[in-house]
């Protein structure tokens, strides 16, 4: 495949087995002192793991994975942070409600989780569709976000969104509906392999154990329907994000990370359309799946950013 960074180069130049309630697959265990709970909030039940102590950080996953992607980072950050890892509504072990997959609604899920855990303010680290939820959470609740980290995915309606949509690798943004669900029923692994293969620097960078683990979670009743609904909401997400940007910009420091063989510096281009406090970063030797392909570098980049002092205006 051609890396996303190469596909976006002209744009840049022009712009200058799982049991309910636990993750039991080998290698998918959170630290033993983490608690696991299901939090009913905002019309959904959100599956949440939390542990550690210190300043809070919320980790939001994307499509093709669940909160389990963050286990290596959760282990590291829990040494000096309170770490909160939800599954997005409809995905993983969270409930599969009929609606509410626009990211503005899902930002309310994050707020409800934080409220239930007694957390008023947190750093937010996100990947893929998690970026979109995190963006809306930061837009709606700026007082609750100390720092924002968005990793390797666009945000609907923000920056070069319309140009990004033209990328043929992103055909799945418009793929969904009952017929499509019938096509992938019982073939979830085949469908997901396409993402893991094409969006990695090399297919063998996404391990077989991870593929088996996530394929089982996405084969749960309602999971693929919910996944398609996440994408189907993008048009509304773009409307909501543009409405926010028409009246303001993000106020907190932002780290925009792209995989070297994926979005690369495009991530910072996107976020500079919404914030004046953007730090650009690249996850080296990685495609889209940063926690599978180069977890050590990803953790280091995030940890270094979270250690920076907050500007006086954001403190």
C-alpha positions as a Python dict, from the first residue, in 0.01 Angstrom:
ca = {
    (1, 'X'): (0, 0, 0),
    (2, 'X'): (102, 362, -33),
    (3, 'X'): (143, 517, 314),
    (4, 'X'): (-117, 780, 401),
    (5, 'X'): (162, 1033, 451),
    (6, 'X'): (262, 991, 87),
    (7, 'X'): (-97, 1015, -30),
    (8, 'X'): (-138, 1339, 162),
    (9, 'X'): (192, 1492, 44),
    (10, 'X'): (31, 1707, -228),
    (11, 'X'): (-217, 1838, 28),
    (12, 'X'): (63, 1932, 266),
    (13, 'X'): (252, 2109, -9),
    (14, 'X'): (-56, 2301, -107),
    (15, 'X'): (-112, 2398, 255),
    (16, 'X'): (251, 2435, 324),
    (17, 'X'): (-1172, -1530, 2341),
    (18, 'X'): (-1334, -1279, 2556),
    (19, 'X'): (-1576, -1323, 2843),
    (20, 'X'): (-1810, -1034, 2926),
    (21, 'X'): (-1664, -810, 3195),
    (22, 'X'): (-1297, -877, 3137),
    (23, 'X'): (-1021, -879, 2877),
    (24, 'X'): (-887, -1230, 2914),
    (25, 'X'): (-684, -1286, 2599),
    (26, 'X'): (-313, -1341, 2655),
    (27, 'X'): (-135, -1007, 2678),
    (28, 'X'): (-457, -811, 2731),
    (29, 'X'): (-457, -778, 3108),
    (30, 'X'): (-459, -440, 3277),
    (31, 'X'): (-253, -409, 3594),
    (32, 'X'): (-403, -619, 3876),
    (33, 'X'): (-479, -314, 4090),
    (34, 'X'): (-699, -161, 3818),
    (35, 'X'): (-1072, -176, 3883),
    (36, 'X'): (-1322, -271, 3613),
    (37, 'X'): (-1674, -132, 3620),
    (38, 'X'): (-1969, -66, 3392),
    (39, 'X'): (-2091, 292, 3429),
    (40, 'X'): (-2447, 375, 3322),
    (41, 'X'): (-2451, 727, 3181),
    (42, 'X'): (-2603, 932, 2901),
    (43, 'X'): (-2816, 649, 2761),
    (44, 'X'): (-2536, 392, 2748),
    (45, 'X'): (-2336, 166, 2976),
    (46, 'X'): (-1965, 232, 2939),
    (47, 'X'): (-1710, -37, 3027),
    (48, 'X'): (-1425, 131, 3215),
    (49, 'X'): (-1091, 25, 3361),
    (50, 'X'): (-916, 262, 3601),
    (51, 'X'): (-617, 261, 3830),
    (52, 'X'): (-308, 439, 3949),
    (53, 'X'): (-288, 767, 4136),
    (54, 'X'): (-204, 1125, 4057),
    (55, 'X'): (-334, 1363, 3787),
    (56, 'X'): (-605, 1199, 3580),
    (57, 'X'): (-563, 1095, 3218),
    (58, 'X'): (-840, 953, 2998),
    (59, 'X'): (-739, 720, 2711),
    (60, 'X'): (-986, 692, 2420),
    (61, 'X'): (-950, 421, 2156),
    (62, 'X'): (-1057, 405, 1793),
    (63, 'X'): (-1213, 168, 1541),
    (64, 'X'): (-1069, -180, 1496),
    (65, 'X'): (-961, -186, 1860),
    (66, 'X'): (-1101, -123, 2209),
    (67, 'X'): (-965, 33, 2525),
    (68, 'X'): (-742, -274, 2546),
    (69, 'X'): (-507, -108, 2293),
    (70, 'X'): (-389, 121, 2573),
    (71, 'X'): (-269, -146, 2817),
    (72, 'X'): (105, -73, 2772),
    (73, 'X'): (45, 302, 2815),
    (74, 'X'): (-190, 247, 3107),
    (75, 'X'): (76, 41, 3284),
    (76, 'X'): (333, 314, 3232),
    (77, 'X'): (119, 617, 3317),
    (78, 'X'): (-34, 453, 3626),
    (79, 'X'): (301, 498, 3800),
    (80, 'X'): (214, 866, 3852),
    (81, 'X'): (-133, 921, 3702),
    (82, 'X'): (-488, 810, 3763),
    (83, 'X'): (-561, 630, 3436),
    (84, 'X'): (-916, 595, 3299),
    (85, 'X'): (-975, 369, 2997),
    (86, 'X'): (-1333, 339, 2863),
    (87, 'X'): (-1462, 145, 2566),
    (88, 'X'): (-1657, 378, 2337),
    (89, 'X'): (-2031, 320, 2327),
    (90, 'X'): (-2120, 32, 2099),
    (91, 'X'): (-1766, -108, 2097),
    (92, 'X'): (-1573, -350, 2314),
    (93, 'X'): (-1765, -441, 2628),
    (94, 'X'): (-1971, -121, 2640),
    (95, 'X'): (-2342, -143, 2562),
    (96, 'X'): (-2474, -128, 2206),
    (97, 'X'): (-2745, 141, 2216),
    (98, 'X'): (-2963, 218, 1917),
    (99, 'X'): (-2818, 565, 1869),
    (100, 'X'): (-2599, 840, 2004),
    (101, 'X'): (-2295, 771, 1787),
    (102, 'X'): (-2237, 1134, 1696),
    (103, 'X'): (-1923, 1243, 1877),
    (104, 'X'): (-2098, 1527, 2058),
    (105, 'X'): (-2318, 1271, 2234),
    (106, 'X'): (-2021, 1045, 2304),
    (107, 'X'): (-1840, 1338, 2463),
    (108, 'X'): (-2125, 1326, 2712),
    (109, 'X'): (-2033, 963, 2781),
    (110, 'X'): (-1681, 1075, 2874),
    (111, 'X'): (-1819, 1346, 3102),
    (112, 'X'): (-2047, 1092, 3270),
    (113, 'X'): (-1760, 849, 3328),
    (114, 'X'): (-1548, 1121, 3483),
    (115, 'X'): (-1837, 1230, 3703),
    (116, 'X'): (-1896, 875, 3821),
    (117, 'X'): (-1528, 844, 3913),
    (118, 'X'): (-1518, 1183, 4083),
    (119, 'X'): (-1272, 1329, 3833),
    (120, 'X'): (-1320, 1698, 3754),
    (121, 'X'): (-1029, 1753, 3514),
    (122, 'X'): (-800, 1530, 3309),
    (123, 'X'): (-551, 1508, 3029),
    (124, 'X'): (-716, 1333, 2732),
    (125, 'X'): (-521, 1105, 2497),
    (126, 'X'): (-702, 967, 2191),
    (127, 'X'): (-649, 767, 1874),
    (128, 'X'): (-856, 728, 1556),
    (129, 'X'): (-1231, 775, 1626),
    (130, 'X'): (-1132, 850, 1983),
    (131, 'X'): (-983, 1172, 1841),
    (132, 'X'): (-1326, 1281, 1729),
    (133, 'X'): (-1485, 1213, 2066),
    (134, 'X'): (-1196, 1385, 2244),
    (135, 'X'): (-1226, 1692, 2019),
    (136, 'X'): (-1592, 1735, 2105),
    (137, 'X'): (-1525, 1676, 2473),
    (138, 'X'): (-1258, 1948, 2467),
    (139, 'X'): (-1491, 2179, 2274),
    (140, 'X'): (-1783, 2132, 2514),
    (141, 'X'): (-1587, 2107, 2839),
    (142, 'X'): (-1263, 2305, 2803),
    (143, 'X'): (-1245, 2351, 3179),
    (144, 'X'): (-1222, 1973, 3221),
    (145, 'X'): (-932, 1914, 2978),
    (146, 'X'): (-580, 2008, 3087),
    (147, 'X'): (-400, 1881, 2777),
    (148, 'X'): (-523, 1709, 2462),
    (149, 'X'): (-336, 1446, 2260),
    (150, 'X'): (-482, 1341, 1924),
    (151, 'X'): (-314, 1059, 1732),
    (152, 'X'): (-327, 968, 1363),
    (153, 'X'): (-679, 1036, 1242),
    (154, 'X'): (-867, 1336, 1101),
    (155, 'X'): (-1144, 1524, 1277),
    (156, 'X'): (-1467, 1574, 1078),
    (157, 'X'): (-1508, 1927, 948),
    (158, 'X'): (-1171, 2045, 1081),
    (159, 'X'): (-888, 2167, 857),
    (160, 'X'): (-843, 1970, 532),
    (161, 'X'): (-1133, 1733, 605),
    (162, 'X'): (-1283, 1752, 255),
    (163, 'X'): (-948, 1676, 93),
    (164, 'X'): (-885, 1387, 330),
    (165, 'X'): (-1222, 1235, 235),
    (166, 'X'): (-1097, 1199, -124),
    (167, 'X'): (-833, 948, -19),
    (168, 'X'): (-941, 611, -170),
    (169, 'X'): (-808, 425, 134),
    (170, 'X'): (-1091, 579, 336),
    (171, 'X'): (-1380, 423, 140),
    (172, 'X'): (-1503, 267, 463),
    (173, 'X'): (-1619, 607, 585),
    (174, 'X'): (-1924, 560, 359),
    (175, 'X'): (-1961, 183, 401),
    (176, 'X'): (-2247, 74, 622),
    (177, 'X'): (-2614, -11, 652),
    (178, 'X'): (-2807, -340, 682),
    (179, 'X'): (-2674, -496, 360),
    (180, 'X'): (-2317, -423, 459),
    (181, 'X'): (-2380, -572, 802),
    (182, 'X'): (-2504, -890, 635),
    (183, 'X'): (-2193, -901, 419),
    (184, 'X'): (-1958, -895, 719),
    (185, 'X'): (-2166, -1108, 960),
    (186, 'X'): (-1948, -1404, 1052),
    (187, 'X'): (-1665, -1249, 851),
    (188, 'X'): (-1561, -981, 1100),
    (189, 'X'): (-1199, -1098, 1097),
    (190, 'X'): (-1181, -1069, 716),
    (191, 'X'): (-1319, -716, 723),
    (192, 'X'): (-1095, -601, 1007),
    (193, 'X'): (-783, -758, 857),
    (194, 'X'): (-817, -506, 577),
    (195, 'X'): (-772, -220, 824),
    (196, 'X'): (-491, -384, 1017),
    (197, 'X'): (-304, -472, 697),
    (198, 'X'): (-347, -158, 490),
    (199, 'X'): (-305, 96, 770),
    (200, 'X'): (10, -54, 921),
    (201, 'X'): (364, 8, 802),
    (202, 'X'): (376, -370, 749),
    (203, 'X'): (97, -623, 818),
    (204, 'X'): (314, -825, 1053),
    (205, 'X'): (335, -521, 1281),
    (206, 'X'): (-21, -598, 1395),
    (207, 'X'): (21, -926, 1587),
    (208, 'X'): (-197, -1232, 1537),
    (209, 'X'): (-293, -1238, 1905),
    (210, 'X'): (-429, -883, 1873),
    (211, 'X'): (-620, -971, 1557),
    (212, 'X'): (-787, -1267, 1727),
    (213, 'X'): (-868, -1064, 2037),
    (214, 'X'): (-1032, -772, 1857),
    (215, 'X'): (-1208, -990, 1599),
    (216, 'X'): (-1386, -1170, 1883),
    (217, 'X'): (-1492, -842, 2043),
    (218, 'X'): (-1623, -705, 1711),
    (219, 'X'): (-1817, -1028, 1655),
    (220, 'X'): (-2025, -961, 1968),
    (221, 'X'): (-2394, -890, 1894),
    (222, 'X'): (-2441, -533, 1777),
    (223, 'X'): (-2070, -447, 1759),
    (224, 'X'): (-2037, -421, 1381),
    (225, 'X'): (-2365, -227, 1362),
    (226, 'X'): (-2225, 15, 1618),
    (227, 'X'): (-1899, 44, 1428),
    (228, 'X'): (-2077, 137, 1107),
    (229, 'X'): (-2283, 388, 1307),
    (230, 'X'): (-1963, 558, 1427),
    (231, 'X'): (-1875, 633, 1063),
    (232, 'X'): (-2231, 717, 957),
    (233, 'X'): (-2230, 1001, 1212),
    (234, 'X'): (-1938, 1182, 1047),
    (235, 'X'): (-2159, 1428, 855),
    (236, 'X'): (-2325, 1538, 1180),
    (237, 'X'): (-1987, 1546, 1350),
    (238, 'X'): (-1857, 1782, 1082),
    (239, 'X'): (-2157, 2012, 1135),
    (240, 'X'): (-2103, 2013, 1511),
    (241, 'X'): (-1730, 2078, 1484),
    (242, 'X'): (-1770, 2361, 1234),
    (243, 'X'): (-2032, 2518, 1459),
    (244, 'X'): (-1782, 2514, 1743),
    (245, 'X'): (-1503, 2661, 1531),
    (246, 'X'): (-1732, 2937, 1407),
    (247, 'X'): (-1737, 3071, 1763),
    (248, 'X'): (-1401, 2973, 1910),
    (249, 'X'): (-1095, 2752, 1919),
    (250, 'X'): (-951, 2498, 2157),
    (251, 'X'): (-785, 2664, 2456),
    (252, 'X'): (-570, 2382, 2597),
    (253, 'X'): (-227, 2267, 2471),
    (254, 'X'): (-257, 2005, 2196),
    (255, 'X'): (-13, 1735, 2090),
    (256, 'X'): (-84, 1619, 1734),
    (257, 'X'): (89, 1286, 1665),
    (258, 'X'): (99, 1108, 1330),
    (259, 'X'): (247, 772, 1245),
    (260, 'X'): (555, 816, 1026),
    (261, 'X'): (406, 581, 762),
    (262, 'X'): (51, 709, 806),
    (263, 'X'): (-81, 1062, 868),
    (264, 'X'): (259, 1195, 966),
    (265, 'X'): (263, 1578, 981),
    (266, 'X'): (-94, 1596, 846),
    (267, 'X'): (-215, 1547, 1203),
    (268, 'X'): (-63, 1880, 1304),
    (269, 'X'): (-209, 2049, 994),
    (270, 'X'): (-554, 1934, 1103),
    (271, 'X'): (-518, 2056, 1457),
    (272, 'X'): (-368, 2394, 1371),
    (273, 'X'): (-704, 2468, 1212),
    (274, 'X'): (-857, 2442, 1560),
    (275, 'X'): (-587, 2547, 1805),
    (276, 'X'): (-306, 2799, 1848),
    (277, 'X'): (-118, 2572, 2090),
    (278, 'X'): (-23, 2272, 1877),
    (279, 'X'): (290, 2065, 1926),
    (280, 'X'): (368, 1842, 1629),
    (281, 'X'): (504, 1491, 1675),
    (282, 'X'): (581, 1183, 1468),
    (283, 'X'): (571, 822, 1589),
    (284, 'X'): (871, 676, 1405),
    (285, 'X'): (863, 344, 1219),
    (286, 'X'): (486, 320, 1260),
    (287, 'X'): (175, 322, 1051),
    (288, 'X'): (-167, 394, 1197),
    (289, 'X'): (-157, 131, 1473),
    (290, 'X'): (85, 315, 1698),
    (291, 'X'): (40, 102, 2011),
    (292, 'X'): (104, -220, 1821),
    (293, 'X'): (379, -88, 1592),
    (294, 'X'): (583, 135, 1822),
    (295, 'X'): (437, 149, 2171),
    (296, 'X'): (761, 261, 2337),
    (297, 'X'): (796, 570, 2120),
    (298, 'X'): (425, 651, 2152),
    (299, 'X'): (436, 627, 2531),
    (300, 'X'): (750, 841, 2546),
    (301, 'X'): (601, 1114, 2324),
    (302, 'X'): (279, 1124, 2526),
    (303, 'X'): (452, 1111, 2863),
    (304, 'X'): (692, 1392, 2770),
    (305, 'X'): (400, 1611, 2660),
    (306, 'X'): (197, 1542, 2974),
    (307, 'X'): (500, 1640, 3183),
    (308, 'X'): (519, 1989, 3033),
    (309, 'X'): (399, 2273, 3260),
    (310, 'X'): (62, 2415, 3169),
    (311, 'X'): (51, 2772, 3036),
    (312, 'X'): (-84, 3014, 3293),
    (313, 'X'): (-404, 3071, 3091),
    (314, 'X'): (-479, 2697, 3087),
    (315, 'X'): (-389, 2630, 3448),
}
